[in-house]
Amino acid sequence: MDILIMIVAIIGIAAGLISTAYLVISLPAVIVWKIYRKIRFKTPLTM
């Protein structure tokens, strides 16, 4: 039973780390992409 709890805990930790890493990487990437498009193509930031 103790090993099963450890496996579930490890899976939960991995899911949390992966989702956090995705947010940390994707949010600045989207902001940089929007700024690039604004400068290059004169599109609004909200589009």
C-alpha positions in Angstrom: 0.0 0.0 0.0 2.8 2.4 0.8 4.4 1.9 -2.7 1.0 2.6 -4.3 0.8 5.9 -2.5 4.3 6.8 -3.5 3.5 6.1 -7.2 0.4 8.3 -7.0 2.4 11.1 -5.3 5.1 10.9 -8.0 2.6 11.0 -10.8 0.9 14.0 -9.1 4.2 15.8 -8.7 5.1 15.2 -12.3 1.8 16.5 -13.6 2.2 19.6 -11.5 5.7 20.3 -12.7 4.8 19.7 -16.3 1.8 22.1 -16.2 3.8 24.7 -14.4 6.7 24.5 -16.8 4.2 24.8 -19.7 2.8 28.0 -18.3 6.2 29.5 -17.5 7.4 28.9 -21.0 4.2 29.6 -23.1 3.1 32.8 -21.5 6.3 34.8 -22.2 6.5 33.2 -25.7 3.0 34.4 -26.6 3.7 37.9 -25.3 7.0 38.1 -27.3 5.2 36.7 -30.4 2.4 39.4 -30.1 5.0 42.2 -29.8 6.9 40.8 -32.8 3.7 40.8 -34.9 2.9 44.3 -33.7 6.3 45.6 -34.8 6.5 43.6 -38.0 3.0 43.6 -39.4 1.3 46.4 -37.4 -1.4 44.1 -36.0 -3.1 45.0 -32.7 -1.9 43.3 -29.6 -5.4 42.1 -28.8 -5.8 40.1 -32.0 
